[in-house]
Structures are given as structure tokens and as C-alpha cells.
Amino acid sequence: MFDVVTEWAFHIHLIMAISWIGGSVFMFILGVSLRDKKAQQEVYPHVGPIFGWFEVAALISLLSSGVVLGMKYSLFSLLFNDNGTPLSHALNMKLILVIILTIATVVHFVIAYRTNGKERTRTEQLLSRGSSMLILFLNLFVMHYAIVLRNIL
């Protein structure tokens, strides 16, 4: 039974990761290509909340399925007993990046949700754009370490 659950967890993790990173790249490209403030005000209030709630569901799915996969491959013991192997290093790096990514996502989501359709303060604008950019780049590094882990396992 556990093997069936972990197989599903792997598929869910992979599909959510593809969706999460693809959505992140799409939103970044949308943000870069919509330089006109009026166009941004027309698009983001509609697209943003849809992606935001999907983002929350995807993050919960990724974290949950990651825990299941961590249990399957006995990876949690490596987090507390770093043995200096490439597996241990990759796992620790991915976990650190995922923690930072989760915090950046929460910051971005809260600001975006609170200010949807409203004028943002300079600080909110800076935090929102900064966290969005950070999310994009962290996604790429998390994906790198996910590939490293998969190659080792």
C-alpha cells in the first residue's frame, strides 16, 4: 500500500512542480511584457487571484508529497545527520531553498491578496516584485537540486 501512495506522491510532486515552475515563468514573462500600467491593472486583478490560489494548492501538494517521498527514501535522517555525501548536500540545499521559497511565496501571496485591485505602497511594490523575482530564481535552483536528488536515488 505504501508503494502505491509513494508512486502517486511522486506523480503529484512532478506534476505540481511542472505547473508551479511553468506558472512562475508565465507570470514573470507576463509582468515583464506588460510595461503599460493600465494593461497591468486590467490583467493582474483577474489572472493574479486565479494563479495565487493555484499556487497555494500547488505548494501544499508539493510540500505534502515531498514529505511522503522523504519518508519513502529515508531522507529525513540525512537532514539531521549530514554525512557529507552528495545526496546529503543536495537534500540540505533543496530543503533550505524550499524553506526560503515558501516564505517568499507567503509574503508575495499576502501582499498580492491584500492589494488586489488597489494601489500598492512603495514598500508593498518592492516586496511584491522582489519576492516574485526571488520565487522565479529559487524555483530554478530547487529544480536543479531535485534533478540531482533524482539522479542519485
KOLSE-714693 format. One line per field, with one value per residue: x, y, z of N, C-alpha, C in turn. Coordinates in Angstrom, 2 decimals. Atoms other than C-alpha are relative to their C-alpha. Example, Ala and Ser with C-alpha at 12.3 -4.5 7.8 and 13.67 -1.06 7.14 Angstrom:
2
neast: 0.89/-0.82
nnorth: -1.19/-1.19
nup: 0.00/-0.06
caeast: 12.30/13.67
canorth: -4.50/-1.06
caup: 7.80/7.14
ceast: 0.90/-0.77
cnorth: 1.20/1.09
cup: 0.00/0.73
***
This chain:
153
neast: 0.82/-0.87/-0.60/1.00/0.08/-1.22/0.03/0.90/-0.67/-1.01/0.69/0.57/-1.13/-0.52/1.00/0.10/-1.24/0.07/1.01/-0.50/-1.09/0.57/0.79/-0.93/-0.62/1.06/0.30/-1.16/0.03/1.14/-0.39/-1.02/0.54/1.03/-0.64/1.02/0.66/1.44/0.14/-0.22/1.18/1.10/-0.29/-0.37/1.10/0.73/-0.89/-0.72/0.67/0.13/-1.31/-0.34/0.63/-0.63/-1.33/0.14/0.32/-1.18/-1.03/0.41/-0.19/-1.45/-0.55/0.56/-0.57/-1.43/-0.13/0.22/-1.19/-1.09/0.16/-0.26/-1.43/-0.69/-0.83/0.06/-1.16/-1.13/0.13/-0.50/-1.31/-0.70/-1.17/-0.94/0.15/0.75/1.43/0.25/-0.17/1.11/1.22/-0.05/0.13/1.38/0.86/-0.21/0.63/1.46/0.44/-0.04/1.03/1.29/0.14/0.19/1.34/0.96/-0.11/0.58/1.43/0.68/0.00/0.83/1.39/0.44/-0.03/0.58/0.91/-0.27/-1.33/-0.95/-1.01/-1.34/-0.51/0.75/-0.43/-1.36/0.09/0.72/-0.85/-1.19/0.34/0.33/-1.27/-0.66/0.72/-0.40/-1.37/-0.06/0.60/-1.00/-0.98/0.66/0.11/-1.35/-0.27/0.93/-0.61/-1.16/0.52/0.59/-1.11/-0.68/0.90
nnorth: -1.20/-1.18/-0.19/-0.67/-1.38/-0.71/-0.16/-1.14/-1.19/-0.40/-0.59/-1.28/-0.91/-0.37/-0.82/-1.29/-0.73/-0.50/-1.07/-1.09/-0.69/-0.56/-1.17/-1.03/-0.57/-0.72/-1.26/-0.87/-0.51/-0.91/-1.22/-0.70/-0.45/-1.02/-1.17/-1.03/0.12/0.24/1.41/0.78/-0.15/0.75/1.44/0.62/0.29/1.20/1.16/0.16/0.84/1.39/0.61/-0.02/1.12/1.21/0.02/0.50/1.44/0.68/0.01/0.99/1.32/0.25/0.26/1.26/1.12/0.03/0.72/1.43/0.50/0.00/1.18/1.19/0.16/-0.19/-1.19/-0.88/0.26/-0.75/-1.41/-0.20/0.66/-0.28/0.87/-0.54/0.59/-0.84/0.12/-0.82/-1.40/-0.38/-0.02/-1.18/-1.20/-0.08/-0.34/-1.42/-0.77/0.16/-0.82/-1.40/-0.11/-0.01/-1.31/-1.00/0.20/-0.53/-1.46/-0.45/0.28/-0.91/-1.35/0.01/0.19/-1.21/-1.21/0.27/-1.04/-1.23/-0.57/0.50/-0.94/0.26/1.19/1.15/0.22/0.54/1.36/0.84/0.27/0.70/1.39/0.66/0.31/1.01/1.27/0.51/0.53/1.13/1.15/0.61/0.68/1.16/0.99/0.57/0.97/1.13/0.86/0.63/1.04/1.10/0.75/0.77/1.06
nup: 0.00/-0.06/1.32/0.84/-0.47/0.41/1.45/0.22/-0.51/0.98/1.15/-0.45/-0.21/1.32/0.69/-0.70/0.23/1.38/0.01/-0.83/0.69/1.24/-0.38/-0.45/1.21/0.72/-0.70/0.17/1.38/0.06/-0.69/0.78/1.29/-0.22/-0.57/-0.13/-1.30/0.22/0.39/-1.21/-0.85/0.62/0.04/-1.27/-0.93/0.44/0.07/-1.26/-1.01/0.48/-0.17/-1.42/-0.71/0.55/-0.58/-1.37/0.10/0.52/-1.05/-1.00/0.63/0.10/-1.32/-0.49/0.76/-0.35/-1.27/0.29/0.71/-0.96/-0.84/0.84/0.24/-1.29/0.16/-1.17/-0.87/0.56/-0.35/-1.37/-0.10/1.26/0.09/0.96/1.33/0.95/-0.30/-1.18/0.40/0.88/-0.81/-0.86/0.82/0.48/-1.13/-0.31/1.07/-0.10/-1.13/0.46/1.03/-0.67/-0.66/1.06/0.56/-0.98/0.05/1.26/0.02/-0.94/0.59/1.20/-0.39/-0.71/0.84/1.33/0.48/-0.73/0.18/-0.98/-0.50/0.56/-0.69/0.49/1.39/-0.05/-0.54/0.94/1.17/-0.46/-0.32/1.26/0.67/-0.82/0.23/1.31/-0.03/-0.93/0.70/0.88/-0.84/-0.60/1.07/0.17/-1.07/0.17/1.03/-0.63/-0.90/0.79/0.63/-1.04/-0.48
caeast: 0.00/2.83/4.38/1.13/0.95/4.58/4.07/1.11/3.12/5.92/3.47/1.70/5.05/6.25/3.01/2.77/6.44/5.96/2.83/4.43/7.56/5.64/3.22/6.07/7.79/4.48/3.73/7.27/7.02/3.59/4.99/7.96/5.93/3.13/5.01/1.92/0.45/-3.10/-2.63/-1.26/-4.27/-6.58/-4.84/-3.43/-6.66/-8.13/-5.16/-3.41/-6.03/-6.54/-2.82/-2.44/-4.93/-3.50/-0.07/-1.22/-2.73/0.38/2.69/0.69/0.73/4.48/5.28/2.96/4.20/7.79/7.28/5.91/8.87/11.28/9.85/10.00/13.68/14.59/15.86/14.86/17.68/20.15/18.76/19.80/22.91/24.71/27.26/28.97/27.75/26.40/22.95/23.11/24.38/21.71/18.96/20.06/20.40/16.97/15.37/16.94/15.79/12.27/12.02/13.09/10.79/7.85/8.47/8.80/5.57/3.69/4.98/4.06/0.64/-0.31/0.70/-0.96/-4.16/-4.38/-3.68/-5.51/-7.19/-5.71/-2.74/0.32/2.67/6.30/7.24/4.47/5.51/9.16/8.32/5.88/8.22/11.25/9.53/8.21/11.71/13.11/10.43/11.35/15.08/14.61/12.35/15.19/17.64/15.13/14.57/18.35/18.63/15.53/17.27/20.46/18.47/16.61/19.87/21.40/18.34
canorth: 0.00/2.43/1.82/2.87/6.01/6.90/6.29/8.68/11.12/11.09/11.78/14.54/16.06/16.05/17.46/20.17/21.10/21.43/23.53/25.64/26.43/26.91/29.28/31.17/31.63/32.63/35.25/36.60/36.91/38.49/41.01/41.86/42.14/44.28/47.50/49.66/50.30/50.35/46.94/45.59/46.95/45.22/41.83/41.20/41.61/38.76/36.45/37.04/35.59/32.51/31.82/32.77/30.19/27.59/28.50/27.82/24.44/23.51/24.48/22.41/19.47/19.84/20.01/17.09/14.84/15.83/14.57/11.26/10.88/11.83/9.05/6.55/7.19/7.67/11.17/12.77/11.05/12.75/16.15/15.67/13.56/15.22/12.66/14.82/12.79/14.40/13.10/14.77/18.03/18.12/17.32/20.04/22.62/21.76/21.97/25.37/26.67/25.28/26.99/30.34/29.75/29.04/32.22/34.29/32.76/33.59/37.18/37.56/35.96/38.08/41.33/40.38/39.25/42.33/44.81/43.19/45.97/48.64/50.94/49.47/51.42/51.66/49.03/46.66/47.11/46.40/43.35/42.01/42.35/41.25/38.14/37.36/37.54/35.53/32.85/32.54/32.09/29.85/27.62/27.06/26.18/23.90/22.16/21.72/20.04/17.93/16.64/15.98/14.05/12.04/11.13/9.94/7.99
caup: 0.00/0.87/-2.57/-4.28/-2.13/-2.88/-6.58/-6.52/-4.42/-6.99/-9.84/-7.89/-6.91/-10.52/-11.98/-9.32/-9.79/-13.55/-13.02/-10.29/-12.30/-15.55/-13.84/-12.25/-15.61/-17.24/-14.56/-14.83/-18.61/-18.25/-15.77/-17.97/-21.17/-19.67/-19.17/-19.58/-16.12/-17.49/-19.11/-15.83/-13.95/-16.44/-16.42/-12.94/-10.92/-12.99/-13.53/-10.21/-7.84/-10.03/-10.10/-6.44/-5.19/-7.56/-6.20/-2.62/-3.59/-5.57/-2.71/-0.21/-2.65/-3.22/0.47/1.32/-1.47/-0.62/2.92/1.61/-0.76/2.01/4.16/1.27/0.65/4.35/3.61/6.91/8.79/6.44/7.38/10.99/10.35/7.45/6.32/3.70/0.72/-2.48/-1.50/1.90/0.39/-2.33/0.16/2.57/-0.19/-1.60/1.85/2.57/-0.82/-0.32/3.07/1.58/-1.40/0.91/2.91/-0.29/-1.60/1.60/1.52/-2.14/-1.72/1.30/-0.39/-3.68/-1.98/0.27/-2.51/-5.44/-7.40/-5.11/-5.31/-3.58/-1.36/-2.43/0.18/-0.94/-4.57/-3.72/-1.59/-4.17/-7.13/-5.14/-3.82/-7.29/-8.78/-5.87/-6.37/-10.05/-9.41/-6.38/-8.49/-10.92/-8.14/-6.40/-9.74/-10.10/-6.71/-7.42/-10.55/-8.59/-5.95/-8.57/-10.33/-7.05/-5.95
ceast: 0.87/0.64/-0.97/-0.10/1.23/0.07/-0.91/0.66/1.05/-0.66/-0.59/1.11/0.52/-0.97/-0.12/1.26/0.02/-0.97/0.49/1.06/-0.51/-0.82/0.87/0.67/-1.03/-0.28/1.16/0.00/-1.15/0.36/1.01/-0.58/-1.09/0.61/-0.99/-0.79/-1.49/-0.25/0.20/-1.23/-1.21/0.21/0.18/-1.16/-0.82/0.86/0.65/-0.69/-0.14/1.33/0.39/-0.59/0.52/1.38/-0.04/-0.27/1.22/1.09/-0.34/0.20/1.48/0.61/-0.48/0.62/1.50/0.26/-0.16/1.22/1.22/-0.05/0.34/1.49/0.85/0.93/0.02/1.17/1.23/-0.06/0.62/1.37/0.73/1.29/0.99/-0.09/-0.71/-1.50/-0.36/0.09/-1.19/-1.31/-0.05/-0.18/-1.45/-0.93/0.14/-0.69/-1.52/-0.54/-0.03/-1.09/-1.40/-0.25/-0.24/-1.39/-1.07/0.00/-0.67/-1.51/-0.76/-0.08/-0.93/-1.48/-0.56/-0.14/-0.62/-1.02/0.19/1.39/0.91/0.92/1.33/0.60/-0.70/0.42/1.38/-0.01/-0.68/0.87/1.26/-0.28/-0.35/1.26/0.75/-0.65/0.43/1.38/0.14/-0.60/1.03/1.06/-0.60/-0.11/1.37/0.27/-0.96/0.56/1.21/-0.46/-0.52/1.09/0.72/-0.86/-0.30
cnorth: 1.27/0.27/0.71/1.48/0.78/0.18/1.18/1.30/0.49/0.68/1.37/1.03/0.51/0.93/1.38/0.84/0.60/1.18/1.23/0.80/0.63/1.24/1.16/0.69/0.81/1.35/0.98/0.61/0.98/1.35/0.82/0.58/1.06/1.21/1.14/-0.23/-0.30/-1.47/-0.91/0.04/-0.74/-1.51/-0.61/-0.22/-1.25/-1.25/-0.29/-0.88/-1.47/-0.72/-0.09/-1.18/-1.33/-0.18/-0.58/-1.51/-0.79/-0.09/-1.03/-1.41/-0.36/-0.34/-1.35/-1.20/-0.10/-0.73/-1.50/-0.60/-0.04/-1.20/-1.27/-0.26/0.22/1.21/0.88/-0.24/0.74/1.49/0.29/-0.62/0.16/-0.81/0.44/-0.59/0.98/-0.03/0.91/1.49/0.48/0.11/1.23/1.29/0.16/0.42/1.48/0.88/-0.06/0.83/1.48/0.25/0.08/1.35/1.08/-0.11/0.55/1.52/0.53/-0.17/0.97/1.41/0.04/-0.11/1.27/1.21/-0.21/1.08/1.34/0.50/-0.51/1.12/-0.37/-1.27/-1.26/-0.35/-0.67/-1.44/-0.95/-0.37/-0.77/-1.46/-0.78/-0.42/-1.09/-1.37/-0.61/-0.63/-1.18/-1.25/-0.72/-0.76/-1.22/-1.11/-0.67/-1.07/-1.18/-0.97/-0.74/-1.15/-1.19/-0.82/-0.88/-1.17/-0.98
cup: 0.00/-1.35/-0.95/0.38/-0.46/-1.50/-0.37/0.45/-0.98/-1.20/0.35/0.16/-1.35/-0.75/0.64/-0.21/-1.40/-0.07/0.75/-0.75/-1.29/0.28/0.43/-1.20/-0.79/0.66/-0.12/-1.40/-0.17/0.63/-0.79/-1.29/0.14/0.69/0.22/1.28/-0.15/-0.38/1.21/0.90/-0.56/0.13/1.39/0.97/-0.38/0.05/1.35/1.02/-0.43/0.20/1.47/0.76/-0.52/0.63/1.43/-0.02/-0.48/1.06/1.08/-0.55/-0.09/1.35/0.54/-0.73/0.25/1.30/-0.23/-0.69/0.92/0.91/-0.80/-0.15/1.26/-0.03/1.24/0.95/-0.49/0.36/1.37/0.21/-1.33/-0.04/-1.07/-1.40/-0.93/0.26/1.16/-0.34/-0.83/0.78/0.89/-0.79/-0.48/1.14/0.37/-1.05/0.07/1.17/-0.40/-1.03/0.62/0.67/-1.04/-0.61/0.93/-0.03/-1.27/-0.03/0.89/-0.58/-1.20/0.35/0.65/-0.92/-1.38/-0.36/0.70/-0.34/1.11/0.46/-0.65/0.61/-0.49/-1.43/-0.02/0.51/-0.98/-1.20/0.38/0.31/-1.25/-0.75/0.76/-0.22/-1.33/0.06/0.96/-0.63/-0.85/0.80/0.70/-1.04/-0.23/1.07/-0.04/-1.04/0.56/0.91/-0.78/-0.67/1.02/0.45/-1.11
***
